[in-house]
Amino acid sequence: MNGFTASELNELRNQFPALHQSIYGKPLIYLDNAATTQKPQLVIDRITKYYTFENCNIHRGVHYLSQEATAAYEDVRAKVAGFIHAAKSEEVIFTRGTTESINLIASSFGKLLFETGDSVLITGMEHHSNLVPWQQLCKNHNGELLVAELDERGEVSMEQYGKLLEQKPKLVAITHISNALGTVNPIKEMIAMAHANDIPVLIDGAQSVAHMRIDVQELDCDFFVFSGHKMYGPMGVGVLYGKQKWLEQMPPWQFGGEMVDQVSLHETTFNQLPFKFEAGTPNVAGVLGLGAAIDFLQQTDLEKIGLHEMIILNYALEKLKSIPGIRIIGNAAERAGVISFVVEGTHPSDIGTLLDKMGVAVRTGHHCAQPVMTHFNVPGTVRASFAAYNSLAEADIFVEAVQKAVNMLC
């Protein structure tokens, strides 16, 4: 399979209104996709349709609008289950995003299994969202946060990972793809190793779900979490997938309407899955927009998207390496989506500011992964991250802009 043809890419780009604008008189080159992707028109239209014609609270109404909105909402739950190949839609919990999904598990799973002195195992490349909740859980139980460290390529030491599993942590929580480095972890192997020690595994899929096919049953992960806004969907909506056996045991983490079954002044019984974990009025428009984003990804072909992005990434990476003073941060054998770099003698934010004036949008800083920056002894990086709608021509403009910025600052 090849990447997109010129006509296919042009047709795809035409679905994204935000791409067709100028910044400081320059065509926008949007390379901040690891932070959030732009939205195709069908996502925008789906949200608009809901608020224009279907606006209603769900699950509790007998009138037409409520029935229609409820059916549409639950159809998306089934669509998500199919998209990630979950065994059943009851294993799909809607949240505000990856961060809330992880905090839900840390709170609820922590109450279920955590005891004084217990530990959680993570890697040295985790986003703060998959680090701080576990750090705090361990502190609250006088436990230990175990960390499989990185090597100089930005890869996890699998030997150390295996040894840490022998300490029997209560949970392994690891990212699929590093948002700061682009490293693709061998999660299937890591899950199998953990399960051989009877340890459940959570996968942070925020950076992978829009770039490759996900099959949670094939991976055999216990939990998989992701956000809508990194996969061409709306902000403020995300997914927690959990195996039914865990979700049924885990207590609710928020209380209120919808997540209850029977309530008296002195006693409450809780709703069945998935509603037990969805207290209060949900983000109905966001969920419907997420469903439209899944439609976009499936219509466009995820495998083709992934290949297209890798062609652009490798092309831009090789061109960047030819610029004197550039240091690429992270050089994993398996990588996706992201180029992180620093320029000798400059601060990342200075490079990012100059690129912005040339119409090129990148992210600078520590990318909510400060331990990664500490490991590589840098204050932060310039990060270019790619999506389905980026092109080789944009990669050329990006590299030329970096060269100009380096010439101005060095």
Secondary structure, 3 states (H helix, E strand, C coil): CCCCCHHHHHHHHCCCHHHCCEECCEECEECECCCCCCCCHHHHHHHHHHHHHHCCCCCCCCCHHHHHHHHHHHHHHHHHHHHHCCCCHHHEEEECCHHHHHHHHHHHHHHHHCCCCCEEEEECCCCHHHCHHHHHHHHHCCCEEEEECECCCCCECHHHHHHHHCCCCCEEEEECECCCCCEECCHHHHHHHHHHCCCCEEEECCCCCCCCCCCHHHHCCCEEEEEHHHCCCCCCCEEEEECHHHHHHCCCCCCCCCCEEEECCCCEEECCCCHHHCCCCCCHHHHHHHHHHHHHHHHHCHHHHHHHHHHHHHHHHHHHHCCCCEEECCCCCCECCEEEEEECCCCHHHHHHHHHHCCEECEEECCCCHHHHHHHCCCCEEEEECCCCCCHHHHHHHHHHHHHHHHHHC
